Amino acid sequence: MLKDITLGQFFPGTSPVHRLDPRTKLVLLVVYIVTLFTANNWLSYGIVFAFLAFAIAISTIPLKSILNGMKPLVFVLIFTGILNIFFTVGNGEPLVSVWVIKIYKEGIILALFMMLRIMMLITGTFLLTYTTSPIALTDGLESLLSPLKKLHVPVHELAMMMCIALRFIPTLIEETDKIMSAQKARGADFESGSLMDRVKALVPILVPLFISAFRRADELATAMECRCYQGGEGRTKMKLLRYKLGDFKAYSVGVLLLAAVITLRYFGL
């Protein structure tokens, strides 16, 4: 299950999505999220889904990798669906009424909307990390937040910390998997017993994991100090970010997507 978590991984490629400027992909992700939360009917969700499917198709990212990344979210999706089904009160007669449990048509529709929204939101985030290297993501985020430097905000340091954290997610997941395998070889049982027993069984995993994480952080800090790292002030970049024709086309598609969904929400269906 842990190996299925693919957030933070980068799949090198030369697809049109890979070649986009990281700033373009970050802005489009924000536009995509706003569009997704603006959608409120099946047609709107269909348009957003078509946009996402098109982006996945031209990115050449294997669909299997995206589906594997969704596996750890199955419990969250089911839990979200159950909450919306049982705690949404409709206007008409309930479809099912057993004691205090009442299920309305509006609850089922809202549950489907919320589950679909979560899946599409996570998939869009995966697509960003799959097609953008951590270094490019750092440069793009720093460039977008550069106006905050006038307010003395440490933009470079913030971007560096966020991208280092994202980069170390696969490393920590791999480390957790190794620790769990080692503990199972020593007779540890993480799948049986009561809830409290399972929580206690996590202690032999969390303690060495935290120790390993702090050790890696200390080694990284030492390596950066040995290379005379002094933050973003006065630093130059090996690769300068420049917008190309494809970036402007991508921005146009994002604006059209947002405009279409807003039109359907407030002036259409």
Buried (B, 14 or more C-beta within 10 A) or exposed (E): EEEBBBBBBBBEBEBBBBEBBBBBBBBBBEBBBBBBEBBBBBBBBEBBBEBBEEBBEEBBBEEEBBEBBBEBBEEEBEEBBEBBBBEBEBEEEBEEEEEEEBBBBBBBBBBBBBBBBBBBBBBBBBBBBBBBBBBBBBBBBBBBBBEEBEEEEBBBEBBBEBBBEBBBBBEBBEBBBBBBEEBEEEEBEBEEEEEEEEEEBBEBBEEBBEEBBEEBEEEEEEEEEEEEEEEBEEEEEEEEBEEEEBBEEBBEBBEEBBEBBBEBBEEEE
